C-alpha cells in the first residue's frame, strides 16, 4: 500500500499541455455559445431600436396634434365671440335696442383682439 507515485518531467509537461488544451477548448466553446446567443438576440435589438424610433415619432406627432387641438379650441371660442357680436349688431339694427349687449360684445372682442396679439 505504500506505493509511491513518481512523475517524470515529461509527465509534468504532458499534464501542463493537457490543462492548457482543456482551457483552450472551454474558451472556444464559450466563444461559440456567446456568438450564437448574440446572433439570436440581434433581431430583437434591431426591433427594439425600430420601436424606440417609432415611439419618438409618435410622441412628436401627439404633441403636434395636442397643439393643433388647442389652437382649434381657441379659434372656435373666438368665432363664437365674433358671431355674438354680429348677432348683437343685427338685433340693434332691427329694433335699435340691445345697447348693453353691444357693449358686452365690444368688451369681449377687445379681449380677443388683445389676447391674440
N, CA, C and O atoms as CSV, one atom per row, in Angstrom:
chain,resi,resn,atom,element,x,y,z
A,1,UNK,N,N,0.788,-1.186,0.000
A,1,UNK,CA,C,0.000,0.000,0.000
A,1,UNK,C,C,0.837,1.259,0.000
A,1,UNK,O,O,0.334,2.357,-0.236
A,2,UNK,N,N,2.021,1.101,0.247
A,2,UNK,CA,C,2.902,2.250,0.217
A,2,UNK,C,C,3.553,2.411,-1.149
A,2,UNK,O,O,4.777,2.485,-1.259
A,3,UNK,N,N,2.757,2.462,-2.151
A,3,UNK,CA,C,3.335,2.654,-3.472
A,3,UNK,C,C,3.523,4.135,-3.712
A,3,UNK,O,O,2.679,4.959,-3.359
A,4,UNK,N,N,4.563,4.427,-4.274
A,4,UNK,CA,C,4.926,5.825,-4.488
A,4,UNK,C,C,4.658,6.188,-5.944
A,4,UNK,O,O,5.031,5.457,-6.861
A,5,UNK,N,N,3.999,7.343,-6.137
A,5,UNK,CA,C,3.705,7.826,-7.482
A,5,UNK,C,C,4.806,8.797,-7.852
A,5,UNK,O,O,5.094,9.749,-7.125
A,6,UNK,N,N,5.399,8.543,-8.971
A,6,UNK,CA,C,6.510,9.372,-9.400
A,6,UNK,C,C,6.158,9.985,-10.756
A,6,UNK,O,O,5.724,9.293,-11.677
A,7,UNK,N,N,6.353,11.279,-10.851
A,7,UNK,CA,C,6.128,11.983,-12.117
A,7,UNK,C,C,7.466,12.360,-12.706
A,7,UNK,O,O,8.333,12.902,-12.021
A,8,UNK,N,N,7.620,12.077,-13.946
A,8,UNK,CA,C,8.835,12.482,-14.650
A,8,UNK,C,C,8.598,13.866,-15.237
A,8,UNK,O,O,7.447,14.289,-15.342
A,9,UNK,N,N,9.631,14.572,-15.617
A,9,UNK,CA,C,9.434,15.885,-16.232
A,9,UNK,C,C,8.554,15.826,-17.482
A,9,UNK,O,O,7.782,16.750,-17.738
A,10,UNK,N,N,8.663,14.770,-18.245
A,10,UNK,CA,C,7.790,14.627,-19.426
A,10,UNK,C,C,6.327,14.501,-19.019
A,10,UNK,O,O,5.440,15.041,-19.680
A,11,UNK,N,N,6.082,13.776,-17.917
A,11,UNK,CA,C,4.706,13.638,-17.432
A,11,UNK,C,C,4.143,15.000,-17.000
A,11,UNK,O,O,2.984,15.310,-17.277
A,12,UNK,N,N,4.948,15.792,-16.335
A,12,UNK,CA,C,4.512,17.120,-15.890
A,12,UNK,C,C,4.243,18.018,-17.092
A,12,UNK,O,O,3.264,18.765,-17.104
A,13,UNK,N,N,5.102,17.949,-18.098
A,13,UNK,CA,C,4.901,18.758,-19.315
A,13,UNK,C,C,3.623,18.314,-20.023
A,13,UNK,O,O,2.851,19.155,-20.485
A,14,UNK,N,N,3.391,17.006,-20.114
A,14,UNK,CA,C,2.183,16.493,-20.763
A,14,UNK,C,C,0.933,16.916,-19.979
A,14,UNK,O,O,-0.085,17.268,-20.577
A,15,UNK,N,N,1.008,16.883,-18.661
A,15,UNK,CA,C,-0.110,17.310,-17.822
A,15,UNK,C,C,-0.383,18.802,-18.035
A,15,UNK,O,O,-1.537,19.212,-18.161
A,16,UNK,N,N,0.664,19.601,-18.073
A,16,UNK,CA,C,0.525,21.035,-18.307
A,16,UNK,C,C,-0.088,21.298,-19.677
A,16,UNK,O,O,-0.971,22.147,-19.799
A,17,UNK,N,N,0.365,20.584,-20.714
A,17,UNK,CA,C,-0.186,20.748,-22.055
A,17,UNK,C,C,-1.661,20.341,-22.080
A,17,UNK,O,O,-2.468,20.981,-22.753
A,18,UNK,N,N,-2.004,19.312,-21.370
A,18,UNK,CA,C,-3.402,18.863,-21.322
A,18,UNK,C,C,-4.302,19.913,-20.668
A,18,UNK,O,O,-5.408,20.177,-21.141
A,19,UNK,N,N,-3.816,20.507,-19.579
A,19,UNK,CA,C,-4.583,21.558,-18.901
A,19,UNK,C,C,-4.750,22.763,-19.829
A,19,UNK,O,O,-5.837,23.335,-19.912
A,20,UNK,N,N,-3.690,23.147,-20.519
A,20,UNK,CA,C,-3.775,24.266,-21.466
A,20,UNK,C,C,-4.750,23.953,-22.599
A,20,UNK,O,O,-5.523,24.818,-23.012
A,21,UNK,N,N,-4.714,22.734,-23.095
A,21,UNK,CA,C,-5.619,22.322,-24.153
A,21,UNK,C,C,-7.063,22.379,-23.658
A,21,UNK,O,O,-7.951,22.832,-24.381
A,22,UNK,N,N,-7.298,21.922,-22.431
A,22,UNK,CA,C,-8.642,21.959,-21.848
A,22,UNK,C,C,-9.143,23.399,-21.726
A,22,UNK,O,O,-10.293,23.688,-22.055
A,23,UNK,N,N,-8.290,24.293,-21.257
A,23,UNK,CA,C,-8.655,25.710,-21.131
A,23,UNK,C,C,-8.987,26.288,-22.502
A,23,UNK,O,O,-9.957,27.030,-22.654
A,24,UNK,N,N,-8.171,25.943,-23.498
A,24,UNK,CA,C,-8.412,26.435,-24.855
A,24,UNK,C,C,-9.744,25.934,-25.384
A,24,UNK,O,O,-10.499,26.699,-25.985
A,25,UNK,N,N,-10.038,24.681,-25.171
A,25,UNK,CA,C,-11.300,24.099,-25.648
A,25,UNK,C,C,-12.499,24.752,-24.962
A,25,UNK,O,O,-13.491,25.068,-25.618
A,26,UNK,N,N,-12.412,24.953,-23.657
A,26,UNK,CA,C,-13.508,25.570,-22.912
A,26,UNK,C,C,-13.737,26.998,-23.401
A,26,UNK,O,O,-14.882,27.408,-23.586
A,27,UNK,N,N,-12.666,27.757,-23.612
A,27,UNK,CA,C,-12.828,29.129,-24.085
A,27,UNK,C,C,-13.412,29.164,-25.499
A,27,UNK,O,O,-14.196,30.056,-25.823
A,28,UNK,N,N,-13.032,28.195,-26.343
A,28,UNK,CA,C,-13.596,28.138,-27.694
A,28,UNK,C,C,-15.084,27.836,-27.640
A,28,UNK,O,O,-15.865,28.446,-28.371
A,29,UNK,N,N,-15.486,26.905,-26.788
A,29,UNK,CA,C,-16.906,26.569,-26.650
A,29,UNK,C,C,-17.684,27.767,-26.121
A,29,UNK,O,O,-18.775,28.063,-26.608
A,30,UNK,N,N,-17.131,28.458,-25.128
A,30,UNK,CA,C,-17.795,29.650,-24.584
A,30,UNK,C,C,-17.923,30.723,-25.672
A,30,UNK,O,O,-18.955,31.387,-25.770
A,31,UNK,N,N,-16.890,30.890,-26.478
A,31,UNK,CA,C,-16.944,31.860,-27.575
A,31,UNK,C,C,-18.022,31.520,-28.581
A,31,UNK,O,O,-18.728,32.409,-29.059
A,32,UNK,N,N,-18.160,30.239,-28.912
A,32,UNK,CA,C,-19.200,29.811,-29.849
A,32,UNK,C,C,-20.582,30.058,-29.256
A,32,UNK,O,O,-21.487,30.511,-29.957
A,33,UNK,N,N,-20.748,29.766,-27.982
A,33,UNK,CA,C,-22.046,29.988,-27.326
A,33,UNK,C,C,-22.389,31.471,-27.302
A,33,UNK,O,O,-23.523,31.851,-27.592
A,34,UNK,N,N,-21.425,32.303,-26.962
A,34,UNK,CA,C,-21.655,33.754,-26.932
A,34,UNK,C,C,-22.020,34.262,-28.318
A,34,UNK,O,O,-22.933,35.077,-28.449
A,35,UNK,N,N,-21.335,33.804,-29.347
A,35,UNK,CA,C,-21.639,34.223,-30.720
A,35,UNK,C,C,-23.044,33.792,-31.119
A,35,UNK,O,O,-23.775,34.556,-31.750
A,36,UNK,N,N,-23.422,32.577,-30.755
A,36,UNK,CA,C,-24.754,32.083,-31.097
A,36,UNK,C,C,-25.839,32.886,-30.385
A,36,UNK,O,O,-26.854,33.242,-30.985
A,37,UNK,N,N,-25.617,33.167,-29.109
A,37,UNK,CA,C,-26.607,33.942,-28.351
A,37,UNK,C,C,-26.736,35.353,-28.918
A,37,UNK,O,O,-27.847,35.870,-29.029
A,38,UNK,N,N,-25.629,35.977,-29.273
A,38,UNK,CA,C,-25.693,37.333,-29.820
A,38,UNK,C,C,-26.385,37.354,-31.180
A,38,UNK,O,O,-27.083,38.316,-31.502
A,39,UNK,N,N,-26.199,36.290,-31.992
A,39,UNK,CA,C,-26.910,36.220,-33.269
A,39,UNK,C,C,-28.395,36.024,-33.061
A,39,UNK,O,O,-29.206,36.562,-33.815
A,40,UNK,N,N,-28.757,35.264,-32.054
A,40,UNK,CA,C,-30.173,35.048,-31.760
A,40,UNK,C,C,-30.820,36.340,-31.272
A,40,UNK,O,O,-31.967,36.624,-31.617
A,41,UNK,N,N,-30.101,37.123,-30.476
A,41,UNK,CA,C,-30.645,38.361,-29.922
A,41,UNK,C,C,-30.581,39.527,-30.892
A,41,UNK,O,O,-31.243,40.539,-30.657
A,42,UNK,N,N,-29.820,39.434,-31.963
A,42,UNK,CA,C,-29.637,40.556,-32.892
A,42,UNK,C,C,-30.953,41.057,-33.482
A,42,UNK,O,O,-31.161,42.271,-33.498
A,43,UNK,N,N,-31.849,40.210,-33.965
A,43,UNK,CA,C,-33.116,40.731,-34.497
A,43,UNK,C,C,-33.934,41.450,-33.427
A,43,UNK,O,O,-34.603,42.439,-33.723
A,44,UNK,N,N,-33.888,40.973,-32.213
A,44,UNK,CA,C,-34.615,41.634,-31.124
A,44,UNK,C,C,-34.084,43.026,-30.865
A,44,UNK,O,O,-34.856,43.953,-30.623
A,45,UNK,N,N,-32.776,43.181,-30.914
A,45,UNK,CA,C,-32.173,44.507,-30.694
A,45,UNK,C,C,-32.564,45.459,-31.808
A,45,UNK,O,O,-32.900,46.616,-31.555
A,46,UNK,N,N,-32.520,44.974,-33.044
A,46,UNK,CA,C,-32.903,45.822,-34.180
A,46,UNK,C,C,-34.370,46.217,-34.066
A,46,UNK,O,O,-34.739,47.355,-34.353
A,47,UNK,N,N,-35.188,45.286,-33.653
A,47,UNK,CA,C,-36.604,45.570,-33.489
A,47,UNK,C,C,-36.825,46.571,-32.354
A,47,UNK,O,O,-37.667,47.461,-32.473
A,48,UNK,N,N,-36.088,46.436,-31.271
A,48,UNK,CA,C,-36.196,47.389,-30.163
A,48,UNK,C,C,-35.818,48.793,-30.607
A,48,UNK,O,O,-36.473,49.763,-30.226
A,49,UNK,N,N,-34.764,48.909,-31.409
A,49,UNK,CA,C,-34.363,50.229,-31.911
A,49,UNK,C,C,-35.436,50.816,-32.813
A,49,UNK,O,O,-35.730,52.009,-32.737
A,50,UNK,N,N,-36.019,49.988,-33.663
A,50,UNK,CA,C,-37.073,50.465,-34.558
A,50,UNK,C,C,-38.295,50.913,-33.758
A,50,UNK,O,O,-38.894,51.946,-34.057
A,51,UNK,N,N,-38.657,50.144,-32.756
A,51,UNK,CA,C,-39.809,50.503,-31.916
A,51,UNK,C,C,-39.540,51.806,-31.180
A,51,UNK,O,O,-40.422,52.659,-31.089
A,52,UNK,N,N,-38.344,51.968,-30.661
A,52,UNK,CA,C,-37.987,53.202,-29.959
A,52,UNK,C,C,-38.069,54.402,-30.899
A,52,UNK,O,O,-38.562,55.464,-30.519
A,53,UNK,N,N,-37.587,54.228,-32.121
A,53,UNK,CA,C,-37.662,55.302,-33.110
A,53,UNK,C,C,-39.116,55.650,-33.419
A,53,UNK,O,O,-39.471,56.825,-33.514
A,54,UNK,N,N,-39.949,54.633,-33.575
A,54,UNK,CA,C,-41.362,54.880,-33.861
A,54,UNK,C,C,-42.055,55.570,-32.685
A,54,UNK,O,O,-42.895,56.447,-32.885
A,55,UNK,N,N,-41.707,55.181,-31.484
A,55,UNK,CA,C,-42.311,55.812,-30.302
A,55,UNK,C,C,-41.942,57.289,-30.218
A,55,UNK,O,O,-42.781,58.116,-29.862
A,56,UNK,N,N,-40.697,57.629,-30.543
A,56,UNK,CA,C,-40.283,59.033,-30.535
A,56,UNK,C,C,-41.091,59.820,-31.555
A,56,UNK,O,O,-41.563,60.919,-31.266
A,57,UNK,N,N,-41.251,59.252,-32.758
A,57,UNK,CA,C,-42.028,59.937,-33.794
A,57,UNK,C,C,-43.477,60.096,-33.374
A,57,UNK,O,O,-44.081,61.142,-33.610
A,58,UNK,N,N,-44.044,59.057,-32.748
A,58,UNK,CA,C,-45.426,59.147,-32.295
A,58,UNK,C,C,-45.594,60.201,-31.209
A,58,UNK,O,O,-46.597,60.915,-31.190
A,59,UNK,N,N,-44.631,60.306,-30.312
A,59,UNK,CA,C,-44.699,61.331,-29.271
A,59,UNK,C,C,-44.692,62.727,-29.877
A,59,UNK,O,O,-45.429,63.606,-29.432
A,60,UNK,N,N,-43.854,62.931,-30.900
A,60,UNK,CA,C,-43.816,64.230,-31.570
A,60,UNK,C,C,-45.146,64.516,-32.245
A,60,UNK,O,O,-45.660,65.632,-32.163
A,61,UNK,N,N,-45.705,63.513,-32.912
A,61,UNK,CA,C,-46.992,63.693,-33.599
A,61,UNK,C,C,-48.095,63.986,-32.592
A,61,UNK,O,O,-48.946,64.842,-32.836
A,62,UNK,N,N,-48.087,63.286,-31.466
A,62,UNK,CA,C,-49.087,63.530,-30.427
A,62,UNK,C,C,-49.001,64.959,-29.913
A,62,UNK,O,O,-50.028,65.600,-29.687
A,63,UNK,N,N,-47.785,65.464,-29.726
A,63,UNK,CA,C,-47.625,66.830,-29.238
A,63,UNK,C,C,-48.145,67.832,-30.266
A,63,UNK,O,O,-48.806,68.807,-29.908
A,64,UNK,N,N,-47.846,67.592,-31.535
A,64,UNK,CA,C,-48.344,68.483,-32.590
A,64,UNK,C,C,-49.863,68.466,-32.618
A,64,UNK,O,O,-50.495,69.514,-32.747
A,65,UNK,N,N,-50.455,67.278,-32.499
A,65,UNK,CA,C,-51.916,67.178,-32.502
A,65,UNK,C,C,-52.528,67.890,-31.297
A,65,UNK,O,O,-53.547,68.568,-31.429
A,66,UNK,N,N,-51.917,67.742,-30.133
A,66,UNK,CA,C,-52.427,68.446,-28.952
A,66,UNK,C,C,-52.383,69.951,-29.157
A,66,UNK,O,O,-53.325,70.660,-28.801
A,67,UNK,N,N,-51.285,70.441,-29.733
A,67,UNK,CA,C,-51.174,71.874,-30.005
A,67,UNK,C,C,-52.232,72.328,-30.997
A,67,UNK,O,O,-52.835,73.387,-30.823
A,68,UNK,N,N,-52.460,71.531,-32.038
A,68,UNK,CA,C,-53.452,71.900,-33.039
A,68,UNK,C,C,-54.864,71.867,-32.469
A,68,UNK,O,O,-55.690,72.712,-32.815
A,69,UNK,N,N,-55.148,70.909,-31.605
A,69,UNK,CA,C,-56.469,70.855,-30.959
A,69,UNK,C,C,-56.678,72.087,-30.090
A,69,UNK,O,O,-57.762,72.670,-30.068
A,70,UNK,N,N,-55.628,72.475,-29.375
A,70,UNK,CA,C,-55.723,73.668,-28.531
A,70,UNK,C,C,-55.966,74.919,-29.381
A,70,UNK,O,O,-56.787,75.764,-29.025
A,71,UNK,N,N,-55.255,75.032,-30.495
A,71,UNK,CA,C,-55.455,76.162,-31.399
A,71,UNK,C,C,-56.866,76.155,-31.967
A,71,UNK,O,O,-57.488,77.208,-32.105
A,72,UNK,N,N,-57.370,74.977,-32.295
A,72,UNK,CA,C,-58.723,74.862,-32.831
A,72,UNK,C,C,-59.754,75.318,-31.800
A,72,UNK,O,O,-60.721,75.996,-32.147
A,73,UNK,N,N,-59.553,74.950,-30.544
A,73,UNK,CA,C,-60.468,75.386,-29.484
A,73,UNK,C,C,-60.451,76.907,-29.349
A,73,UNK,O,O,-61.500,77.527,-29.180
A,74,UNK,N,N,-59.266,77.506,-29.422
A,74,UNK,CA,C,-59.157,78.968,-29.342
A,74,UNK,C,C,-59.874,79.629,-30.517
A,74,UNK,O,O,-60.570,80.629,-30.343
A,75,UNK,N,N,-59.703,79.070,-31.699
A,75,UNK,CA,C,-60.363,79.629,-32.890
A,75,UNK,C,C,-61.871,79.526,-32.749
A,75,UNK,O,O,-62.589,80.468,-33.082
A,76,UNK,N,N,-62.366,78.384,-32.255
A,76,UNK,CA,C,-63.806,78.217,-32.059
A,76,UNK,C,C,-64.338,79.221,-31.043
A,76,UNK,O,O,-65.410,79.797,-31.231
A,77,UNK,N,N,-63.592,79.424,-29.978
A,77,UNK,CA,C,-64.005,80.387,-28.954
A,77,UNK,C,C,-64.064,81.799,-29.548
A,77,UNK,O,O,-65.030,82.528,-29.328
A,78,UNK,N,N,-63.037,82.174,-30.293
A,78,UNK,CA,C,-63.015,83.497,-30.920
A,78,UNK,C,C,-64.151,83.649,-31.928
A,78,UNK,O,O,-64.762,84.714,-32.018
A,79,UNK,N,N,-64.435,82.596,-32.682
A,79,UNK,CA,C,-65.509,82.646,-33.671
A,79,UNK,C,C,-66.853,82.859,-32.992
A,79,UNK,O,O,-67.690,83.609,-33.495
A,80,UNK,N,N,-67.069,82.207,-31.856
A,80,UNK,CA,C,-68.328,82.407,-31.119
A,80,UNK,C,C,-68.467,83.859,-30.656
A,80,UNK,O,O,-69.560,84.425,-30.701
A,81,UNK,N,N,-67.370,84.453,-30.217
A,81,UNK,CA,C,-67.420,85.859,-29.789
A,81,UNK,C,C,-67.790,86.745,-30.973
A,81,UNK,O,O,-68.623,87.640,-30.832
A,82,UNK,N,N,-67.186,86.512,-32.137
A,82,UNK,CA,C,-67.498,87.311,-33.329
A,82,UNK,C,C,-68.954,87.124,-33.739
A,82,UNK,O,O,-69.628,88.084,-34.112
A,83,UNK,N,N,-69.434,85.891,-33.667
A,83,UNK,CA,C,-70.821,85.632,-34.035
A,83,UNK,C,C,-71.798,86.327,-33.094
A,83,UNK,O,O,-72.812,86.871,-33.532
A,84,UNK,N,N,-71.488,86.307,-31.797
A,84,UNK,CA,C,-72.358,87.026,-30.850
A,84,UNK,C,C,-72.355,88.519,-31.146
A,84,UNK,O,O,-73.387,89.179,-31.028
A,85,UNK,N,N,-71.207,89.052,-31.526
A,85,UNK,CA,C,-71.124,90.473,-31.871
A,85,UNK,C,C,-71.945,90.806,-33.098
A,85,UNK,O,O,-72.651,91.814,-33.122
A,86,UNK,N,N,-71.859,89.969,-34.115
A,86,UNK,CA,C,-72.642,90.207,-35.329
A,86,UNK,C,C,-74.130,90.098,-35.021
A,86,UNK,O,O,-74.922,90.904,-35.509
A,87,UNK,N,N,-74.523,89.099,-34.208
A,87,UNK,CA,C,-75.921,88.953,-33.833
A,87,UNK,C,C,-76.405,90.179,-33.066
A,87,UNK,O,O,-77.517,90.654,-33.296
A,88,UNK,N,N,-75.585,90.690,-32.164
A,88,UNK,CA,C,-75.969,91.894,-31.416
A,88,UNK,C,C,-76.129,93.077,-32.358
A,88,UNK,O,O,-77.048,93.877,-32.182
A,89,UNK,N,N,-75.264,93.208,-33.346
A,89,UNK,CA,C,-75.391,94.299,-34.329
A,89,UNK,C,C,-76.664,94.154,-35.161
A,89,UNK,O,O,-77.357,95.136,-35.426
A,90,UNK,N,N,-76.962,92.936,-35.565
A,90,UNK,CA,C,-78.186,92.709,-36.345
A,90,UNK,C,C,-79.415,93.059,-35.515
A,90,UNK,O,O,-80.320,93.741,-35.996
A,91,UNK,N,N,-79.446,92.589,-34.259
A,91,UNK,CA,C,-80.579,92.901,-33.388
A,91,UNK,C,C,-80.706,94.413,-33.166
A,91,UNK,O,O,-81.810,94.958,-33.154
A,92,UNK,N,N,-79.572,95.073,-32.992
A,92,UNK,CA,C,-79.602,96.522,-32.786
A,92,UNK,C,C,-80.083,97.239,-34.043
A,92,UNK,O,O,-80.820,98.221,-33.956
A,93,UNK,N,N,-79.673,96.758,-35.195
A,93,UNK,CA,C,-80.112,97.373,-36.439
A,93,UNK,C,C,-81.608,97.178,-36.652
A,93,UNK,O,O,-82.273,98.045,-37.220
A,94,UNK,N,N,-82.135,96.055,-36.204
A,94,UNK,CA,C,-83.555,95.781,-36.417
A,94,UNK,C,C,-84.420,96.626,-35.498
A,94,UNK,O,O,-85.356,97.277,-35.960
A,95,UNK,N,N,-84.117,96.626,-34.185
A,95,UNK,CA,C,-85.022,97.319,-33.262
A,95,UNK,C,C,-84.391,98.496,-32.538
A,95,UNK,O,O,-85.096,99.193,-31.809
A,96,UNK,N,N,-83.113,98.751,-32.698
A,96,UNK,CA,C,-82.477,99.915,-32.074
A,96,UNK,C,C,-82.171,99.731,-30.603
A,96,UNK,O,O,-81.668,100.658,-29.968
A,97,UNK,N,N,-82.455,98.578,-30.041
A,97,UNK,CA,C,-82.192,98.320,-28.624
A,97,UNK,C,C,-80.900,97.508,-28.470
A,97,UNK,O,O,-80.066,97.479,-29.375
A,98,UNK,N,N,-80.747,96.863,-27.339
A,98,UNK,CA,C,-79.615,95.985,-27.018
A,98,UNK,C,C,-78.284,96.737,-26.934
A,98,UNK,O,O,-77.255,96.216,-27.365
A,99,UNK,N,N,-78.293,97.928,-26.397
A,99,UNK,CA,C,-77.057,98.687,-26.222
A,99,UNK,C,C,-76.129,97.957,-25.260
A,99,UNK,O,O,-74.918,97.901,-25.476
A,100,UNK,N,N,-76.707,97.393,-24.189
A,100,UNK,CA,C,-75.893,96.667,-23.206
A,100,UNK,C,C,-75.218,95.457,-23.855
A,100,UNK,O,O,-74.050,95.168,-23.593
A,101,UNK,N,N,-75.968,94.758,-24.704
A,101,UNK,CA,C,-75.411,93.594,-25.397
A,101,UNK,C,C,-74.275,94.011,-26.316
A,101,UNK,O,O,-73.263,93.316,-26.404
A,102,UNK,N,N,-74.431,95.135,-27.002
A,102,UNK,CA,C,-73.367,95.628,-27.882
A,102,UNK,C,C,-72.118,95.980,-27.081
A,102,UNK,O,O,-71.001,95.695,-27.512
A,103,UNK,N,N,-72.304,96.597,-25.918
A,103,UNK,CA,C,-71.153,96.947,-25.077
A,103,UNK,C,C,-70.446,95.684,-24.569
A,103,UNK,O,O,-69.218,95.638,-24.506
A,104,UNK,N,N,-71.224,94.669,-24.209
A,104,UNK,CA,C,-70.649,93.413,-23.743
A,104,UNK,C,C,-69.843,92.756,-24.870
A,104,UNK,O,O,-68.723,92.293,-24.653
A,105,UNK,N,N,-70.419,92.720,-26.067
A,105,UNK,CA,C,-69.710,92.126,-27.211
A,105,UNK,C,C,-68.459,92.934,-27.549
A,105,UNK,O,O,-67.432,92.355,-27.904
A,106,UNK,N,N,-68.528,94.260,-27.443
A,106,UNK,CA,C,-67.355,95.083,-27.702
A,106,UNK,C,C,-66.227,94.736,-26.738
A,106,UNK,O,O,-65.070,94.620,-27.144
A,107,UNK,N,N,-66.567,94.569,-25.455
A,107,UNK,CA,C,-65.551,94.221,-24.463
A,107,UNK,C,C,-64.950,92.843,-24.739
A,107,UNK,O,O,-63.741,92.652,-24.608
A,108,UNK,N,N,-65.795,91.888,-25.121
A,108,UNK,CA,C,-65.290,90.558,-25.438
A,108,UNK,C,C,-64.378,90.591,-26.662
A,108,UNK,O,O,-63.318,89.965,-26.668
A,109,UNK,N,N,-64.793,91.318,-27.692
A,109,UNK,CA,C,-63.975,91.423,-28.901
A,109,UNK,C,C,-62.655,92.118,-28.614
A,109,UNK,O,O,-61.621,91.739,-29.163
A,110,UNK,N,N,-62.681,93.114,-27.772
A,110,UNK,CA,C,-61.444,93.791,-27.399
A,110,UNK,C,C,-60.514,92.821,-26.695
A,110,UNK,O,O,-59.308,92.824,-26.945
A,111,UNK,N,N,-61.063,91.990,-25.816
A,111,UNK,CA,C,-60.253,90.989,-25.122
A,111,UNK,C,C,-59.656,89.977,-26.081
A,111,UNK,O,O,-58.500,89.584,-25.925
A,112,UNK,N,N,-60.439,89.543,-27.084
A,112,UNK,CA,C,-59.955,88.576,-28.054
A,112,UNK,C,C,-58.847,89.179,-28.908
A,112,UNK,O,O,-57.831,88.536,-29.172
A,113,UNK,N,N,-59.055,90.422,-29.336
A,113,UNK,CA,C,-58.068,91.070,-30.191
A,113,UNK,C,C,-56.741,91.251,-29.449
A,113,UNK,O,O,-55.677,90.960,-29.995
A,114,UNK,N,N,-56.805,91.725,-28.218
A,114,UNK,CA,C,-55.574,91.951,-27.458
A,114,UNK,C,C,-54.943,90.641,-26.993
A,114,UNK,O,O,-53.727,90.560,-26.821
A,115,UNK,N,N,-55.782,89.606,-26.789
A,115,UNK,CA,C,-55.261,88.300,-26.371
A,115,UNK,C,C,-54.479,87.638,-27.507
A,115,UNK,O,O,-53.469,86.982,-27.254
A,116,UNK,N,N,-54.926,87.796,-28.738
A,116,UNK,CA,C,-54.264,87.158,-29.884
A,116,UNK,C,C,-53.008,87.891,-30.306
A,116,UNK,O,O,-52.170,87.306,-30.993
A,117,UNK,N,N,-52.846,89.118,-29.933
A,117,UNK,CA,C,-51.635,89.861,-30.310
A,117,UNK,C,C,-50.630,89.699,-29.262
A,117,UNK,O,O,-49.530,90.241,-29.373
